[in-house]
Amino acid sequence: MAIELKRSKYRLLGLVGQGQFGKVFCAIHRKTGHLAALKNLDHQRFPTHKFLRELRFLLSLQHPNIVTCQALEHTRTGRCLILDYCEGGTLRGLMDRETSLNCGESLNLMVDILAGLAHAHGRGIVHCDIKPENIMLSLQPSGWLAKISDFGIAKLSQELAQEGGNTGSPAYMAPERFYGQYSEASDLYAVGVMLFELLIGDRPFSGSPTELMSAHLNHLVKIPGELPQALQAILLTALQKLPARRFRSALEMQQAIIAASTDSEVLPWLKHKPHSPFHGTDPLVLPLNPFQSCQQKHLTRPIHHLGINKSAGLNRQALTDQEQVYYAGGGSKDWHFTIAHLDCTLLQFEPMTSLIFREPIHQILLDPRGCLIVTQRAIYLLPTDAMEAPKSRLLTQLHTKCIASLEPRGAWIATVCAEPSSLTAQLKFWQLNWQAPPHTDPLKPIGNSVSRHWLSTSSLLPLDSRYLVLITEQQAGSAHKSGSWIEVFTRRGQATGCWKLPVLIQYLINSSVPYRLAALEKNNPASLLLIDLKPYRLQRISLEIQPVLIAAMPWGYVLTDIVGRIVLIDEEGRQLGRIDQAKTAAVETDQVVTAIAPFANYGIVLATWEDIRMRGFLYTIDLRLLDIDLVF
């Protein structure tokens, strides 16, 4: 690690950023498990007497919209500020994504920022370097919470920079700043530049530092006429050349934005983004591909679980000609587990054989050596070499509800099973022997069991050969108080980390990026949430559909809504393609998507079902045949 903390109370988890003041690390408190941001400041850049003077002001700012400084630690190369950790990154990072903020979200962030500035200005503290890079984000159930970072440090940096002839960030600087002057109105000018950029999609002025200085001092701001008058008025006031003509305070500007957000002319704008119909043709909207499949098989029962053998896993490029497809479904009496061969060249598959279970199948866990079948009352093992004449082997009986997870290499499994006549559940770990002789137990307990609240347990996923993640829910009276706990355990049951996620998760999968999870939220259905655990970071991607299922690919994700409209997203949140829902005989039906599974880096198997007609279809889709922004 780049810095070493002597006798530190914190353990570094990873580098999350590097700004003009130094590197920023995500760290966890060794005793409490709380996350913090550690900002490393160099001794030579920040002389001690000036640093301590500004630190006094920094420690005095306690506000929900200001990144709070909790403590100070010393290192061999400088000092570390212990700050609030903001898992959403910076506003600049969010603005740089193709899935930009809409007008309503932008106005809400400005309200947050102005609330933080009002608190600081009320104490006689001016920031001096307001810009998207200094606005941190924390996830909220309905959006993002903005927090201003680098108070005091930004001002000190400006003083030191002026001594060396460099004044900072000219794109966001008020005219008086170029003469070495600043006031509360200078911060409001910078907020105006940010609001302009969020609403219009570009800053009011661009060019070299010299050109920017000239523009801020002499050029009038040109605001597109289609922008609602209430928003135009706010921008014109905030971006006045003379400080006395701007808003008198951060509170006054905040109240103007709140009032504008309820204006009848602004309301239609709240859901629109900078590249929206109001601003002409959206260059980001990709063509809608008609649904086309290489194979369409009729189903006589719904498919609830679908998977393709891991020999065609996420990181594999060369495929065998034949891959195995597993799917399970049924009704109130019998559940059928079917094994099929998939020809990856012709993209055709044929059912090979089936097993019948007298109880619901809850999970299918895949491994190149076979699969595990988790039913209502037991877990069964089905080796690959027994597929021609399949006969499942009972691993363990289940007396209560259970969810299971299989380590990526198949060496161990973890189970969370409800305790009889109790609201608790036990997380247990088992070594799995795929080649165990018939009269020996393939499962051997390892590590310690962990007790958790059963009703709140929602997901259990392996991260690698050593760790897994358990997701539990915390229900509350309102959506703003509900959330999910993310807990990481070793395969021996030792807890290594715990984070509170302020949203409820309804669907969760592993991605092709190590230690990254992809999730769907219960209360924010038109989005994809990417959760990085090492270090902890969140990315919420707005979507045009409300997905119900996700499939991870080597290049990103395939998401489908309930009627089968598909969106392709890469790991950076960029939309790669869109596919319309399936039609049967050119007539829309009431069929819904029940399962999805990927194969190779270009294929999807999709299952649908229609209750009224009691029929369904299993489609094989080749993405290489579609007009999408991806090279295979």
Buried (B, 14 or more C-beta within 10 A) or exposed (E): EEBEBEEBBBBBBBBBBEBBBBBBBBBBBEEEBBBBBBBBBEBEBBEEEEBEEBBEBBBEBEBBBBBBBBEBBEBEBBBBBBBBBBBBBBBEBBBEBBBBBBBBBBBBBBBBBBBBBBBBBEEEBBBBBBBBBBBBBBBBBEBBBBBBBBBBBBBBBBEBBEEEEEBBBBBBBBBBBBEEEBBBBBBBBBBBBBBBBBBBBEBBBEEEBEEBBBBBEEEEBEBEEEBBEBBBBBBBBBBBBEBEEBBEBBBBBBBBBBEBBEEEEBEEBBEBBBBBEBBEEEEEEBEEBEBBBBBBBEBEBBBBBBBBBBBBBBEEEEBEEEBBBBBBBBEEEEBBBBBBBBBBEEBEBEBBEEBEBEBBBBBBBBBBBBBBBBBBBBBBBBBBEEBEEBEBBEBBEBEBEBBBBBBBEBBBBBBBBBEEEEEEBBBBBBBBBBEBEEEEEBBEEBBEEBEBBBEBBBBBBBBEEEBBBBBBBBEEEEBEEBBBBBBBBBBEBEEEBBBEBBBBBBBBBBBBBEBBBBBBBBEBBBBBBBBBBBBBBBBBBBBEBBBBBBBBBBBBBBBBBBBBBBBBBBBEBBBBBBBBBBEBEEEEBEBBBBBBBBBBBBBBBBBBBBEEEEBBBBBBBBBBEBEBEBEE
